[in-house]
Amino acid sequence: MLEVVYFTSVVLCVLGSDAPCLNDGGTCQYDHLPCPGGYVSGLCSGASNRRCCQSSGSDAPCLNTGGTCQYDHLSCPGGYVSGLCSGASNRRCCQGDDSACLDEGGTCQDDSLSCSGEYVSGLCSGASNRRCCIEDSACRARDGTCQDDSLSCPGEYLSGLCSGASNRRCCIGADSGMCSNVKVYSRATWGARDPTSVSAISTPVDLFFIHHTTGSRCYDFSTCAAKVRNTQNYHMNTKGWSDIGYSFLVGEDGAVYEGRGWNNVGAHTSGYNSQSFAAAVMGNFMTTKPNTAALNAVKNLIQCGVNLGHITSTYRLYGHRDVSTSSCPGDALYNEIKTWPDYSTAAP
Ligand SMILES: [Zn+2]
C-alpha cells in the first residue's frame, strides 16, 4: 500500500506541471509565502498548498484584445505583441487570429457592445462573446459599398442593404467607369413619397424618351429637389398615378434625381412605358435648351443604363413629341437631342 502511494507521488511529480500557472504569469510556491497578487488553486503541481501566486500585474490588456499571454517561444499564428502581459518580458500577448472577421470587413468586439450591422459568430479569437461585428453585411454580400447616396456610385444604388440613415445605401457595381460620371440623387435624398404600387419593368429596353417638365428651371439641389417633390405630388394627387411618372429627372445642377428608376415601369410616354425609360429635364425648353451640365447628365445617365444592362447598346433615342401630339420636350431641347448619335428618325 505504501509502495502504491509512493509510486503515485512520483508519477505526479514527473507528470505534474506548473505550466497553467506559469502561462498565467504566476509563480508556483507554497502559499504561506507572501504573494501580493494573491493565490489561485489548481494551477500548480504538487501539494495542495503549493499554489499559483498571481503576478501583481494584469493580463487584462492582452485578454481584452482577444489575445492570450504566453511565453513567446511558443507558436503563435497571430503574432506577439509586447507590453500587454504581466510577468516576465518574454511573456507576451499572442494575438488571436481575427483575420476571418477582418476579411469580412468586420471588427471583433464584445458582443454586448452595439453593432450597427450584425454579429457573426466563429470569426473572432478569444472568448465566445467576442464576435465579429459586420456593418452592412447585406450590402457587402453583394460586393457593394454602403455610402451616402448623394455620392457618385459607379454602378447603382440599392435600398435596404445598409445600416443607418435611409440615404445610406448600397452602391453596387464597382466596375470603374460604368457610371462614375453621373450623380444620381436617390428618392430618399430628395424626399420622395412611397409609391402606391410598383410594376417591375423587363429589361433591357430598346427605347429612351426625353421630356421636359415645363415650369421653372433649377440650378441647385434644394430647388431641384423641391421641384421633384412638387412633380411627384402633381402626378400622384392630381393625375392619380401611383408615383412620379418619369424614370429620372435632370436638373441644371448637373444631377439626376431618381424617379421610378431602372427597376419599374414608368408613366411618361403613353404606349411605350413598358418598353422604355425616360428622363425629364426640369424646366421649359421651348426657346432655350438646358445648360451643358444638364445635357451631359442626360447623356451620362443613358450610357450608365447601357453599361448596367438596363438599356440595349443599340437603343433608339426619341423626344416625347415623336410619339405624341405634345410639344414636349420643347423646341430647343428637341433640336438638341436630334443631333445626338442615337437619336432615331425611324418610328419606334
Ligand atoms: Zn413629355
Residues whose N, C-alpha, C, O or C-beta is under 5 A from the ligand:
A	BS01	ZN	H211 H212 H268 H320 C328
